[in-house]
Amino acid sequence: GWLNAQTDFSNDCIVWENDFFGYDPNNRHFQRVTQFFWDHYSREIDSWRDQPLWCHAIHKFGISPVLMTNRQP
């Protein structure tokens, strides 16, 4: 499919579980990655699942979530 055909595709990207998340919509890095994501995902061409494309997008743009290691169960 489209994702596997991308020259910068990496099957080693990390799929993050978004239990809690927050983004700064004014951050230019966030704007770039979400624009890339929605430009493709909104066309509903390859899959209704967003996780593989989101994983590729954050890997492609070098974004790493902040890990919250002090979470209480």
Predicted model as a PDB file, atoms N, CA, C, CB and O in Angstrom, pLDDT in the B-factor column:
MODEL        1                                                                  
ATOM      1  N   GLY A   1       0.807  -1.183   0.000  1.00 78.00           N  
ATOM      2  CA  GLY A   1       0.000   0.000   0.000  1.00 78.00           C  
ATOM      3  C   GLY A   1       0.861   1.262   0.000  1.00 78.00           C  
ATOM      4  O   GLY A   1       2.087   1.217  -0.110  1.00 78.00           O  
ATOM      5  N   TRP A   2       0.185   2.351   0.125  1.00 80.00           N  
ATOM      6  CA  TRP A   2       0.829   3.673   0.105  1.00 80.00           C  
ATOM      7  C   TRP A   2       1.917   3.792   1.159  1.00 80.00           C  
ATOM      8  CB  TRP A   2      -0.207   4.768   0.318  1.00 80.00           C  
ATOM      9  O   TRP A   2       3.012   4.273   0.868  1.00 80.00           O  
ATOM     10  N   LEU A   3       1.627   3.359   2.381  1.00 80.00           N  
ATOM     11  CA  LEU A   3       2.572   3.534   3.485  1.00 80.00           C  
ATOM     12  C   LEU A   3       3.870   2.779   3.234  1.00 80.00           C  
ATOM     13  CB  LEU A   3       1.948   3.069   4.795  1.00 80.00           C  
ATOM     14  O   LEU A   3       4.953   3.338   3.410  1.00 80.00           O  
ATOM     15  N   ASN A   4       3.778   1.531   2.830  1.00 81.00           N  
ATOM     16  CA  ASN A   4       4.980   0.741   2.558  1.00 81.00           C  
ATOM     17  C   ASN A   4       5.789   1.281   1.379  1.00 81.00           C  
ATOM     18  CB  ASN A   4       4.596  -0.698   2.289  1.00 81.00           C  
ATOM     19  O   ASN A   4       6.993   1.042   1.294  1.00 81.00           O  
ATOM     20  N   ALA A   5       5.148   1.994   0.487  1.00 85.00           N  
ATOM     21  CA  ALA A   5       5.831   2.536  -0.691  1.00 85.00           C  
ATOM     22  C   ALA A   5       6.609   3.812  -0.400  1.00 85.00           C  
ATOM     23  CB  ALA A   5       4.829   2.803  -1.780  1.00 85.00           C  
ATOM     24  O   ALA A   5       7.363   4.277  -1.256  1.00 85.00           O  
ATOM     25  N   GLN A   6       6.444   4.389   0.788  1.00 85.00           N  
ATOM     26  CA  GLN A   6       7.149   5.632   1.118  1.00 85.00           C  
ATOM     27  C   GLN A   6       8.628   5.357   1.330  1.00 85.00           C  
ATOM     28  CB  GLN A   6       6.544   6.290   2.376  1.00 85.00           C  
ATOM     29  O   GLN A   6       8.993   4.418   2.038  1.00 85.00           O  
ATOM     30  N   THR A   7       9.478   6.168   0.720  1.00 85.00           N  
ATOM     31  CA  THR A   7      10.924   5.934   0.812  1.00 85.00           C  
ATOM     32  C   THR A   7      11.445   6.096   2.237  1.00 85.00           C  
ATOM     33  CB  THR A   7      11.667   6.885  -0.113  1.00 85.00           C  
ATOM     34  O   THR A   7      12.477   5.521   2.584  1.00 85.00           O  
ATOM     35  N   ASP A   8      10.744   6.873   3.067  1.00 85.00           N  
ATOM     36  CA  ASP A   8      11.190   7.067   4.446  1.00 85.00           C  
ATOM     37  C   ASP A   8      10.382   6.227   5.434  1.00 85.00           C  
ATOM     38  CB  ASP A   8      11.094   8.539   4.822  1.00 85.00           C  
ATOM     39  O   ASP A   8      10.424   6.482   6.638  1.00 85.00           O  
ATOM     40  N   PHE A   9       9.647   5.228   4.942  1.00 84.00           N  
ATOM     41  CA  PHE A   9       8.879   4.358   5.826  1.00 84.00           C  
ATOM     42  C   PHE A   9       9.813   3.497   6.650  1.00 84.00           C  
ATOM     43  CB  PHE A   9       7.911   3.480   5.024  1.00 84.00           C  
ATOM     44  O   PHE A   9      10.780   2.938   6.133  1.00 84.00           O  
ATOM     45  N   SER A  10       9.518   3.393   7.932  1.00 81.00           N  
ATOM     46  CA  SER A  10      10.269   2.522   8.831  1.00 81.00           C  
ATOM     47  C   SER A  10       9.284   1.657   9.598  1.00 81.00           C  
ATOM     48  CB  SER A  10      11.165   3.345   9.805  1.00 81.00           C  
ATOM     49  O   SER A  10       8.381   2.164  10.263  1.00 81.00           O  
ATOM     50  N   ASN A  11       9.463   0.374   9.500  1.00 81.00           N  
ATOM     51  CA  ASN A  11       8.603  -0.542  10.237  1.00 81.00           C  
ATOM     52  C   ASN A  11       8.992  -0.604  11.716  1.00 81.00           C  
ATOM     53  CB  ASN A  11       8.667  -1.937   9.618  1.00 81.00           C  
ATOM     54  O   ASN A  11       8.382  -1.341  12.491  1.00 81.00           O  
ATOM     55  N   ASP A  12       9.999   0.166  12.100  1.00 80.00           N  
ATOM     56  CA  ASP A  12      10.472   0.196  13.482  1.00 80.00           C  
ATOM     57  C   ASP A  12       9.926   1.384  14.265  1.00 80.00           C  
ATOM     58  CB  ASP A  12      11.980   0.226  13.507  1.00 80.00           C  
ATOM     59  O   ASP A  12      10.366   1.625  15.389  1.00 80.00           O  
ATOM     60  N   CYS A  13       8.986   2.126  13.705  1.00 79.00           N  
ATOM     61  CA  CYS A  13       8.447   3.270  14.437  1.00 79.00           C  
ATOM     62  C   CYS A  13       7.636   2.774  15.638  1.00 79.00           C  
ATOM     63  CB  CYS A  13       7.568   4.156  13.508  1.00 79.00           C  
ATOM     64  O   CYS A  13       7.142   1.646  15.649  1.00 79.00           O  
ATOM     65  N   ILE A  14       7.512   3.623  16.627  1.00 77.00           N  
ATOM     66  CA  ILE A  14       6.819   3.256  17.858  1.00 77.00           C  
ATOM     67  C   ILE A  14       5.385   3.770  17.803  1.00 77.00           C  
ATOM     68  CB  ILE A  14       7.557   3.821  19.102  1.00 77.00           C  
ATOM     69  O   ILE A  14       5.144   4.944  17.523  1.00 77.00           O  
ATOM     70  N   VAL A  15       4.440   2.879  18.073  1.00 77.00           N  
ATOM     71  CA  VAL A  15       3.042   3.285  18.178  1.00 77.00           C  
ATOM     72  C   VAL A  15       2.795   3.631  19.642  1.00 77.00           C  
ATOM     73  CB  VAL A  15       2.056   2.150  17.671  1.00 77.00           C  
ATOM     74  O   VAL A  15       2.876   2.770  20.518  1.00 77.00           O  
ATOM     75  N   TRP A  16       2.491   4.904  19.897  1.00 71.00           N  
ATOM     76  CA  TRP A  16       2.277   5.375  21.257  1.00 71.00           C  
ATOM     77  C   TRP A  16       0.817   5.227  21.634  1.00 71.00           C  
ATOM     78  CB  TRP A  16       2.725   6.833  21.407  1.00 71.00           C  
ATOM     79  O   TRP A  16      -0.074   5.519  20.836  1.00 71.00           O  
ATOM     80  N   GLU A  17       0.576   4.771  22.853  1.00 71.00           N  
ATOM     81  CA  GLU A  17      -0.785   4.700  23.378  1.00 71.00           C  
ATOM     82  C   GLU A  17      -1.128   6.061  23.967  1.00 71.00           C  
ATOM     83  CB  GLU A  17      -0.933   3.562  24.451  1.00 71.00           C  
ATOM     84  O   GLU A  17      -0.487   6.504  24.920  1.00 71.00           O  
ATOM     85  N   ASN A  18      -2.117   6.718  23.415  1.00 65.00           N  
ATOM     86  CA  ASN A  18      -2.486   8.061  23.853  1.00 65.00           C  
ATOM     87  C   ASN A  18      -3.605   8.010  24.888  1.00 65.00           C  
ATOM     88  CB  ASN A  18      -2.914   8.914  22.656  1.00 65.00           C  
ATOM     89  O   ASN A  18      -4.743   8.376  24.595  1.00 65.00           O  
ATOM     90  N   ASP A  19      -3.280   7.552  26.104  1.00 68.00           N  
ATOM     91  CA  ASP A  19      -4.267   7.597  27.183  1.00 68.00           C  
ATOM     92  C   ASP A  19      -4.606   9.043  27.519  1.00 68.00           C  
ATOM     93  CB  ASP A  19      -3.745   6.860  28.438  1.00 68.00           C  
ATOM     94  O   ASP A  19      -5.771   9.410  27.672  1.00 68.00           O  
ATOM     95  N   PHE A  20      -3.578   9.837  27.626  1.00 67.00           N  
ATOM     96  CA  PHE A  20      -3.703  11.270  27.909  1.00 67.00           C  
ATOM     97  C   PHE A  20      -2.756  11.988  26.964  1.00 67.00           C  
ATOM     98  CB  PHE A  20      -3.379  11.607  29.424  1.00 67.00           C  
ATOM     99  O   PHE A  20      -1.600  11.592  26.815  1.00 67.00           O  
ATOM    100  N   PHE A  21      -3.230  13.016  26.344  1.00 70.00           N  
ATOM    101  CA  PHE A  21      -2.331  13.741  25.454  1.00 70.00           C  
ATOM    102  C   PHE A  21      -2.740  15.194  25.366  1.00 70.00           C  
ATOM    103  CB  PHE A  21      -2.316  13.109  24.063  1.00 70.00           C  
ATOM    104  O   PHE A  21      -3.895  15.564  25.578  1.00 70.00           O  
ATOM    105  N   GLY A  22      -1.761  15.989  25.049  1.00 76.00           N  
ATOM    106  CA  GLY A  22      -1.994  17.410  24.849  1.00 76.00           C  
ATOM    107  C   GLY A  22      -1.019  17.926  23.813  1.00 76.00           C  
ATOM    108  O   GLY A  22       0.145  17.528  23.773  1.00 76.00           O  
ATOM    109  N   TYR A  23      -1.509  18.809  22.987  1.00 81.00           N  
ATOM    110  CA  TYR A  23      -0.679  19.375  21.933  1.00 81.00           C  
ATOM    111  C   TYR A  23      -0.851  20.881  21.937  1.00 81.00           C  
ATOM    112  CB  TYR A  23      -1.043  18.778  20.547  1.00 81.00           C  
ATOM    113  O   TYR A  23      -1.894  21.403  22.332  1.00 81.00           O  
ATOM    114  N   ASP A  24       0.172  21.562  21.497  1.00 87.00           N  
ATOM    115  CA  ASP A  24       0.092  23.010  21.318  1.00 87.00           C  
ATOM    116  C   ASP A  24      -0.259  23.256  19.849  1.00 87.00           C  
ATOM    117  CB  ASP A  24       1.451  23.731  21.725  1.00 87.00           C  
ATOM    118  O   ASP A  24       0.604  23.095  18.986  1.00 87.00           O  
ATOM    119  N   PRO A  25      -1.491  23.639  19.544  1.00 89.00           N  
ATOM    120  CA  PRO A  25      -1.878  23.829  18.146  1.00 89.00           C  
ATOM    121  C   PRO A  25      -1.124  24.968  17.455  1.00 89.00           C  
ATOM    122  CB  PRO A  25      -3.357  24.091  18.067  1.00 89.00           C  
ATOM    123  O   PRO A  25      -1.169  25.083  16.230  1.00 89.00           O  
ATOM    124  N   ASN A  26      -0.438  25.802  18.220  1.00 95.00           N  
ATOM    125  CA  ASN A  26       0.343  26.889  17.638  1.00 95.00           C  
ATOM    126  C   ASN A  26       1.784  26.478  17.327  1.00 95.00           C  
ATOM    127  CB  ASN A  26       0.345  28.077  18.577  1.00 95.00           C  
ATOM    128  O   ASN A  26       2.527  27.240  16.709  1.00 95.00           O  
ATOM    129  N   ASN A  27       2.176  25.286  17.749  1.00 92.00           N  
ATOM    130  CA  ASN A  27       3.528  24.803  17.530  1.00 92.00           C  
ATOM    131  C   ASN A  27       3.701  24.424  16.053  1.00 92.00           C  
ATOM    132  CB  ASN A  27       3.835  23.593  18.453  1.00 92.00           C  
ATOM    133  O   ASN A  27       2.934  23.619  15.527  1.00 92.00           O  
ATOM    134  N   ARG A  28       4.695  24.995  15.394  1.00 94.00           N  
ATOM    135  CA  ARG A  28       4.875  24.764  13.961  1.00 94.00           C  
ATOM    136  C   ARG A  28       5.207  23.306  13.639  1.00 94.00           C  
ATOM    137  CB  ARG A  28       5.971  25.665  13.429  1.00 94.00           C  
ATOM    138  O   ARG A  28       4.834  22.812  12.575  1.00 94.00           O  
ATOM    139  N   HIS A  29       5.902  22.614  14.542  1.00 92.00           N  
ATOM    140  CA  HIS A  29       6.215  21.198  14.323  1.00 92.00           C  
ATOM    141  C   HIS A  29       4.932  20.362  14.369  1.00 92.00           C  
ATOM    142  CB  HIS A  29       7.231  20.690  15.386  1.00 92.00           C  
ATOM    143  O   HIS A  29       4.725  19.477  13.540  1.00 92.00           O  
ATOM    144  N   PHE A  30       4.083  20.656  15.346  1.00 91.00           N  
ATOM    145  CA  PHE A  30       2.805  19.963  15.450  1.00 91.00           C  
ATOM    146  C   PHE A  30       1.939  20.261  14.226  1.00 91.00           C  
ATOM    147  CB  PHE A  30       2.072  20.371  16.742  1.00 91.00           C  
ATOM    148  O   PHE A  30       1.268  19.367  13.711  1.00 91.00           O  
ATOM    149  N   GLN A  31       1.949  21.485  13.768  1.00 95.00           N  
ATOM    150  CA  GLN A  31       1.150  21.853  12.598  1.00 95.00           C  
ATOM    151  C   GLN A  31       1.613  21.092  11.356  1.00 95.00           C  
ATOM    152  CB  GLN A  31       1.231  23.367  12.351  1.00 95.00           C  
ATOM    153  O   GLN A  31       0.794  20.640  10.556  1.00 95.00           O  
ATOM    154  N   ARG A  32       2.919  20.956  11.201  1.00 96.00           N  
ATOM    155  CA  ARG A  32       3.448  20.230  10.030  1.00 96.00           C  
ATOM    156  C   ARG A  32       3.060  18.763  10.047  1.00 96.00           C  
ATOM    157  CB  ARG A  32       4.966  20.352   9.973  1.00 96.00           C  
ATOM    158  O   ARG A  32       2.623  18.223   9.031  1.00 96.00           O  
ATOM    159  N   VAL A  33       3.217  18.116  11.195  1.00 94.00           N  
ATOM    160  CA  VAL A  33       2.918  16.679  11.246  1.00 94.00           C  
ATOM    161  C   VAL A  33       1.419  16.422  11.122  1.00 94.00           C  
ATOM    162  CB  VAL A  33       3.448  16.068  12.551  1.00 94.00           C  
ATOM    163  O   VAL A  33       1.016  15.457  10.471  1.00 94.00           O  
ATOM    164  N   THR A  34       0.593  17.258  11.727  1.00 94.00           N  
ATOM    165  CA  THR A  34      -0.850  17.028  11.609  1.00 94.00           C  
ATOM    166  C   THR A  34      -1.356  17.374  10.214  1.00 94.00           C  
ATOM    167  CB  THR A  34      -1.607  17.848  12.656  1.00 94.00           C  
ATOM    168  O   THR A  34      -2.290  16.736   9.729  1.00 94.00           O  
ATOM    169  N   GLN A  35      -0.764  18.366   9.561  1.00 96.00           N  
ATOM    170  CA  GLN A  35      -1.158  18.671   8.181  1.00 96.00           C  
ATOM    171  C   GLN A  35      -0.819  17.497   7.274  1.00 96.00           C  
ATOM    172  CB  GLN A  35      -0.460  19.959   7.679  1.00 96.00           C  
ATOM    173  O   GLN A  35      -1.636  17.087   6.450  1.00 96.00           O  
ATOM    174  N   PHE A  36       0.385  16.957   7.427  1.00 94.00           N  
ATOM    175  CA  PHE A  36       0.783  15.772   6.657  1.00 94.00           C  
ATOM    176  C   PHE A  36      -0.187  14.625   6.906  1.00 94.00           C  
ATOM    177  CB  PHE A  36       2.219  15.341   7.021  1.00 94.00           C  
ATOM    178  O   PHE A  36      -0.666  13.993   5.965  1.00 94.00           O  
ATOM    179  N   PHE A  37      -0.474  14.359   8.183  1.00 93.00           N  
ATOM    180  CA  PHE A  37      -1.367  13.261   8.558  1.00 93.00           C  
ATOM    181  C   PHE A  37      -2.748  13.439   7.938  1.00 93.00           C  
ATOM    182  CB  PHE A  37      -1.485  13.164  10.082  1.00 93.00           C  
ATOM    183  O   PHE A  37      -3.243  12.532   7.269  1.00 93.00           O  
ATOM    184  N   TRP A  38      -3.380  14.595   8.150  1.00 93.00           N  
ATOM    185  CA  TRP A  38      -4.749  14.808   7.685  1.00 93.00           C  
ATOM    186  C   TRP A  38      -4.839  14.904   6.169  1.00 93.00           C  
ATOM    187  CB  TRP A  38      -5.316  16.063   8.306  1.00 93.00           C  
ATOM    188  O   TRP A  38      -5.852  14.513   5.590  1.00 93.00           O  
ATOM    189  N   ASP A  39      -3.796  15.417   5.513  1.00 93.00           N  
ATOM    190  CA  ASP A  39      -3.804  15.464   4.051  1.00 93.00           C  
ATOM    191  C   ASP A  39      -3.983  14.071   3.457  1.00 93.00           C  
ATOM    192  CB  ASP A  39      -2.509  16.094   3.531  1.00 93.00           C  
ATOM    193  O   ASP A  39      -4.638  13.906   2.428  1.00 93.00           O  
ATOM    194  N   HIS A  40      -3.401  13.081   4.107  1.00 89.00           N  
ATOM    195  CA  HIS A  40      -3.531  11.722   3.597  1.00 89.00           C  
ATOM    196  C   HIS A  40      -4.729  10.990   4.208  1.00 89.00           C  
ATOM    197  CB  HIS A  40      -2.255  10.943   3.870  1.00 89.00           C  
ATOM    198  O   HIS A  40      -5.529  10.398   3.483  1.00 89.00           O  
ATOM    199  N   TYR A  41      -4.853  11.027   5.513  1.00 90.00           N  
ATOM    200  CA  TYR A  41      -5.887  10.246   6.204  1.00 90.00           C  
ATOM    201  C   TYR A  41      -7.294  10.656   5.791  1.00 90.00           C  
ATOM    202  CB  TYR A  41      -5.736  10.396   7.707  1.00 90.00           C  
ATOM    203  O   TYR A  41      -8.175   9.804   5.678  1.00 90.00           O  
ATOM    204  N   SER A  42      -7.518  11.933   5.566  1.00 89.00           N  
ATOM    205  CA  SER A  42      -8.859  12.410   5.241  1.00 89.00           C  
ATOM    206  C   SER A  42      -9.344  11.932   3.870  1.00 89.00           C  
ATOM    207  CB  SER A  42      -8.886  13.920   5.288  1.00 89.00           C  
ATOM    208  O   SER A  42     -10.540  11.999   3.584  1.00 89.00           O  
ATOM    209  N   ARG A  43      -8.449  11.459   3.035  1.00 84.00           N  
ATOM    210  CA  ARG A  43      -8.847  10.938   1.729  1.00 84.00           C  
ATOM    211  C   ARG A  43      -9.430   9.531   1.819  1.00 84.00           C  
ATOM    212  CB  ARG A  43      -7.660  10.937   0.790  1.00 84.00           C  
ATOM    213  O   ARG A  43     -10.042   9.050   0.865  1.00 84.00           O  
ATOM    214  N   GLU A  44      -9.239   8.855   2.987  1.00 78.00           N  
ATOM    215  CA  GLU A  44      -9.776   7.507   3.238  1.00 78.00           C  
ATOM    216  C   GLU A  44      -9.403   6.532   2.127  1.00 78.00           C  
ATOM    217  CB  GLU A  44     -11.297   7.562   3.383  1.00 78.00           C  
ATOM    218  O   GLU A  44     -10.234   5.756   1.655  1.00 78.00           O  
ATOM    219  N   ILE A  45      -8.149   6.588   1.724  1.00 77.00           N  
ATOM    220  CA  ILE A  45      -7.690   5.744   0.616  1.00 77.00           C  
ATOM    221  C   ILE A  45      -7.257   4.359   1.093  1.00 77.00           C  
ATOM    222  CB  ILE A  45      -6.535   6.421  -0.113  1.00 77.00           C  
ATOM    223  O   ILE A  45      -7.714   3.349   0.558  1.00 77.00           O  
ATOM    224  N   ASP A  46      -6.392   4.307   2.079  1.00 71.00           N  
ATOM    225  CA  ASP A  46      -5.754   3.043   2.432  1.00 71.00           C  
ATOM    226  C   ASP A  46      -6.408   2.294   3.584  1.00 71.00           C  
ATOM    227  CB  ASP A  46      -4.344   3.292   2.770  1.00 71.00           C  
ATOM    228  O   ASP A  46      -6.531   1.070   3.538  1.00 71.00           O  
ATOM    229  N   SER A  47      -6.821   3.005   4.597  1.00 69.00           N  
ATOM    230  CA  SER A  47      -7.295   2.335   5.803  1.00 69.00           C  
ATOM    231  C   SER A  47      -8.095   3.298   6.650  1.00 69.00           C  
ATOM    232  CB  SER A  47      -6.125   1.762   6.609  1.00 69.00           C  
ATOM    233  O   SER A  47      -7.889   4.510   6.596  1.00 69.00           O  
ATOM    234  N   TRP A  48      -8.997   2.759   7.421  1.00 72.00           N  
ATOM    235  CA  TRP A  48      -9.730   3.578   8.381  1.00 72.00           C  
ATOM    236  C   TRP A  48      -8.971   3.645   9.702  1.00 72.00           C  
ATOM    237  CB  TRP A  48     -11.149   3.018   8.602  1.00 72.00           C  
ATOM    238  O   TRP A  48      -9.378   4.377  10.604  1.00 72.00           O  
ATOM    239  N   ARG A  49      -7.891   2.904   9.833  1.00 80.00           N  
ATOM    240  CA  ARG A  49      -7.080   2.913  11.051  1.00 80.00           C  
ATOM    241  C   ARG A  49      -6.092   4.070  10.986  1.00 80.00           C  
ATOM    242  CB  ARG A  49      -6.332   1.561  11.237  1.00 80.00           C  
ATOM    243  O   ARG A  49      -5.381   4.227   9.994  1.00 80.00           O  
ATOM    244  N   ASP A  50      -6.047   4.870  12.029  1.00 85.00           N  
ATOM    245  CA  ASP A  50      -5.143   6.021  12.027  1.00 85.00           C  
ATOM    246  C   ASP A  50      -3.773   5.700  12.613  1.00 85.00           C  
ATOM    247  CB  ASP A  50      -5.763   7.158  12.795  1.00 85.00           C  
ATOM    248  O   ASP A  50      -2.810   6.405  12.312  1.00 85.00           O  
ATOM    249  N   GLN A  51      -3.652   4.668  13.435  1.00 84.00           N  
ATOM    250  CA  GLN A  51      -2.402   4.412  14.149  1.00 84.00           C  
ATOM    251  C   GLN A  51      -1.187   4.189  13.247  1.00 84.00           C  
ATOM    252  CB  GLN A  51      -2.576   3.223  15.023  1.00 84.00           C  
ATOM    253  O   GLN A  51      -0.140   4.785  13.502  1.00 84.00           O  
ATOM    254  N   PRO A  52      -1.277   3.359  12.202  1.00 87.00           N  
ATOM    255  CA  PRO A  52      -0.082   3.172  11.360  1.00 87.00           C  
ATOM    256  C   PRO A  52       0.383   4.477  10.697  1.00 87.00           C  
ATOM    257  CB  PRO A  52      -0.367   2.126  10.280  1.00 87.00           C  
ATOM    258  O   PRO A  52       1.581   4.755  10.645  1.00 87.00           O  
ATOM    259  N   LEU A  53      -0.549   5.261  10.200  1.00 88.00           N  
ATOM    260  CA  LEU A  53      -0.167   6.519   9.560  1.00 88.00           C  
ATOM    261  C   LEU A  53       0.369   7.517  10.584  1.00 88.00           C  
ATOM    262  CB  LEU A  53      -1.364   7.122   8.814  1.00 88.00           C  
ATOM    263  O   LEU A  53       1.343   8.218  10.309  1.00 88.00           O  
ATOM    264  N   TRP A  54      -0.258   7.590  11.768  1.00 88.00           N  
ATOM    265  CA  TRP A  54       0.229   8.501  12.818  1.00 88.00           C  
ATOM    266  C   TRP A  54       1.636   8.085  13.261  1.00 88.00           C  
ATOM    267  CB  TRP A  54      -0.744   8.508  14.040  1.00 88.00           C  
ATOM    268  O   TRP A  54       2.496   8.938  13.484  1.00 88.00           O  
ATOM    269  N   CYS A  55       1.865   6.779  13.385  1.00 88.00           N  
ATOM    270  CA  CYS A  55       3.196   6.273  13.740  1.00 88.00           C  
ATOM    271  C   CYS A  55       4.221   6.724  12.693  1.00 88.00           C  
ATOM    272  CB  CYS A  55       3.182   4.718  13.855  1.00 88.00           C  
ATOM    273  O   CYS A  55       5.300   7.206  13.037  1.00 88.00           O  
ATOM    274  N   HIS A  56       3.876   6.564  11.432  1.00 90.00           N  
ATOM    275  CA  HIS A  56       4.780   6.989  10.344  1.00 90.00           C  
ATOM    276  C   HIS A  56       4.996   8.499  10.393  1.00 90.00           C  
ATOM    277  CB  HIS A  56       4.208   6.576   8.958  1.00 90.00           C  
ATOM    278  O   HIS A  56       6.122   8.967  10.227  1.00 90.00           O  
ATOM    279  N   ALA A  57       3.945   9.254  10.615  1.00 91.00           N  
ATOM    280  CA  ALA A  57       4.046  10.722  10.600  1.00 91.00           C  
ATOM    281  C   ALA A  57       4.950  11.232  11.712  1.00 91.00           C  
ATOM    282  CB  ALA A  57       2.658  11.354  10.733  1.00 91.00           C  
ATOM    283  O   ALA A  57       5.814  12.073  11.463  1.00 91.00           O  
ATOM    284  N   ILE A  58       4.769  10.739  12.939  1.00 89.00           N  
ATOM    285  CA  ILE A  58       5.620  11.256  14.013  1.00 89.00           C  
ATOM    286  C   ILE A  58       7.062  10.801  13.839  1.00 89.00           C  
ATOM    287  CB  ILE A  58       5.092  10.807  15.376  1.00 89.00           C  
ATOM    288  O   ILE A  58       7.990  11.512  14.224  1.00 89.00           O  
ATOM    289  N   HIS A  59       7.255   9.609  13.257  1.00 90.00           N  
ATOM    290  CA  HIS A  59       8.612   9.154  12.966  1.00 90.00           C  
ATOM    291  C   HIS A  59       9.233  10.011  11.853  1.00 90.00           C  
ATOM    292  CB  HIS A  59       8.608   7.656  12.559  1.00 90.00           C  
ATOM    293  O   HIS A  59      10.383  10.439  11.961  1.00 90.00           O  
ATOM    294  N   LYS A  60       8.475  10.254  10.800  1.00 92.00           N  
ATOM    295  CA  LYS A  60       8.952  11.038   9.656  1.00 92.00           C  
ATOM    296  C   LYS A  60       9.391  12.435  10.080  1.00 92.00           C  
ATOM    297  CB  LYS A  60       7.860  11.139   8.591  1.00 92.00           C  
ATOM    298  O   LYS A  60      10.391  12.948   9.576  1.00 92.00           O  
ATOM    299  N   PHE A  61       8.653  13.058  11.004  1.00 93.00           N  
ATOM    300  CA  PHE A  61       8.953  14.424  11.424  1.00 93.00           C  
ATOM    301  C   PHE A  61       9.788  14.488  12.704  1.00 93.00           C  
ATOM    302  CB  PHE A  61       7.669  15.184  11.625  1.00 93.00           C  
ATOM    303  O   PHE A  61      10.012  15.572  13.244  1.00 93.00           O  
ATOM    304  N   GLY A  62      10.247  13.337  13.188  1.00 90.00           N  
ATOM    305  CA  GLY A  62      11.152  13.301  14.336  1.00 90.00           C  
ATOM    306  C   GLY A  62      10.528  13.743  15.643  1.00 90.00           C  
ATOM    307  O   GLY A  62      11.187  14.382  16.464  1.00 90.00           O  
ATOM    308  N   ILE A  63       9.267  13.411  15.843  1.00 86.00           N  
ATOM    309  CA  ILE A  63       8.574  13.809  17.069  1.00 86.00           C  
ATOM    310  C   ILE A  63       8.544  12.632  18.037  1.00 86.00           C  
ATOM    311  CB  ILE A  63       7.130  14.302  16.760  1.00 86.00           C  
ATOM    312  O   ILE A  63       8.196  11.513  17.658  1.00 86.00           O  
ATOM    313  N   SER A  64       8.908  12.890  19.278  1.00 81.00           N  
ATOM    314  CA  SER A  64       8.848  11.881  20.336  1.00 81.00           C  
ATOM    315  C   SER A  64       8.007  12.421  21.473  1.00 81.00           C  
ATOM    316  CB  SER A  64      10.271  11.493  20.836  1.00 81.00           C  
ATOM    317  O   SER A  64       8.290  13.499  21.997  1.00 81.00           O  
ATOM    318  N   PRO A  65       6.985  11.694  21.859  1.00 76.00           N  
ATOM    319  CA  PRO A  65       6.158  12.151  22.980  1.00 76.00           C  
ATOM    320  C   PRO A  65       6.955  12.207  24.283  1.00 76.00           C  
ATOM    321  CB  PRO A  65       4.948  11.231  23.151  1.00 76.00           C  
ATOM    322  O   PRO A  65       7.934  11.482  24.457  1.00 76.00           O  
ATOM    323  N   VAL A  66       6.528  13.062  25.178  1.00 74.00           N  
ATOM    324  CA  VAL A  66       7.124  13.126  26.511  1.00 74.00           C  
ATOM    325  C   VAL A  66       6.543  11.967  27.313  1.00 74.00           C  
ATOM    326  CB  VAL A  66       6.848  14.519  27.215  1.00 74.00           C  
ATOM    327  O   VAL A  66       5.325  11.810  27.398  1.00 74.00           O  
ATOM    328  N   LEU A  67       7.414  11.167  27.895  1.00 72.00           N  
ATOM    329  CA  LEU A  67       6.954  10.030  28.673  1.00 72.00           C  
ATOM    330  C   LEU A  67       6.601  10.468  30.084  1.00 72.00           C  
ATOM    331  CB  LEU A  67       8.016   8.928  28.703  1.00 72.00           C  
ATOM    332  O   LEU A  67       7.370  11.177  30.733  1.00 72.00           O  
ATOM    333  N   MET A  68       5.454  10.051  30.547  1.00 70.00           N  
ATOM    334  CA  MET A  68       5.007  10.378  31.899  1.00 70.00           C  
ATOM    335  C   MET A  68       5.228   9.142  32.774  1.00 70.00           C  
ATOM    336  CB  MET A  68       3.493  10.830  31.915  1.00 70.00           C  
ATOM    337  O   MET A  68       4.359   8.276  32.874  1.00 70.00           O  
ATOM    338  N   THR A  69       6.394   9.074  33.400  1.00 73.00           N  
ATOM    339  CA  THR A  69       6.780   7.865  34.135  1.00 73.00           C  
ATOM    340  C   THR A  69       6.250   7.831  35.554  1.00 73.00           C  
ATOM    341  CB  THR A  69       8.270   7.741  34.166  1.00 73.00           C  
ATOM    342  O   THR A  69       6.344   6.797  36.215  1.00 73.00           O  
ATOM    343  N   ASN A  70       5.700   8.925  36.039  1.00 71.00           N  
ATOM    344  CA  ASN A  70       5.217   8.977  37.426  1.00 71.00           C  
ATOM    345  C   ASN A  70       3.722   8.783  37.538  1.00 71.00           C  
ATOM    346  CB  ASN A  70       5.592  10.289  38.053  1.00 71.00           C  
ATOM    347  O   ASN A  70       3.122   9.176  38.539  1.00 71.00           O  
ATOM    348  N   ARG A  71       3.103   8.182  36.526  1.00 64.00           N  
ATOM    349  CA  ARG A  71       1.656   7.960  36.546  1.00 64.00           C  
ATOM    350  C   ARG A  71       1.254   7.016  37.651  1.00 64.00           C  
ATOM    351  CB  ARG A  71       1.182   7.418  35.216  1.00 64.00           C  
ATOM    352  O   ARG A  71       1.953   6.042  37.929  1.00 64.00           O  
ATOM    353  N   GLN A  72       0.145   7.294  38.276  1.00 66.00           N  
ATOM    354  CA  GLN A  72      -0.426   6.406  39.280  1.00 66.00           C  
ATOM    355  C   GLN A  72      -1.377   5.435  38.576  1.00 66.00           C  
ATOM    356  CB  GLN A  72      -1.168   7.219  40.400  1.00 66.00           C  
ATOM    357  O   GLN A  72      -2.067   5.818  37.631  1.00 66.00           O  
ATOM    358  N   PRO A  73      -1.417   4.171  39.037  1.00 62.00           N  
ATOM    359  CA  PRO A  73      -2.349   3.205  38.397  1.00 62.00           C  
ATOM    360  C   PRO A  73      -3.798   3.575  38.650  1.00 62.00           C  
ATOM    361  CB  PRO A  73      -2.090   1.779  38.914  1.00 62.00           C  
ATOM    362  O   PRO A  73      -4.702   2.879  38.190  1.00 62.00           O  
TER     363      PRO A  73                                                      
ENDMDL                                                                          
END                                                                             
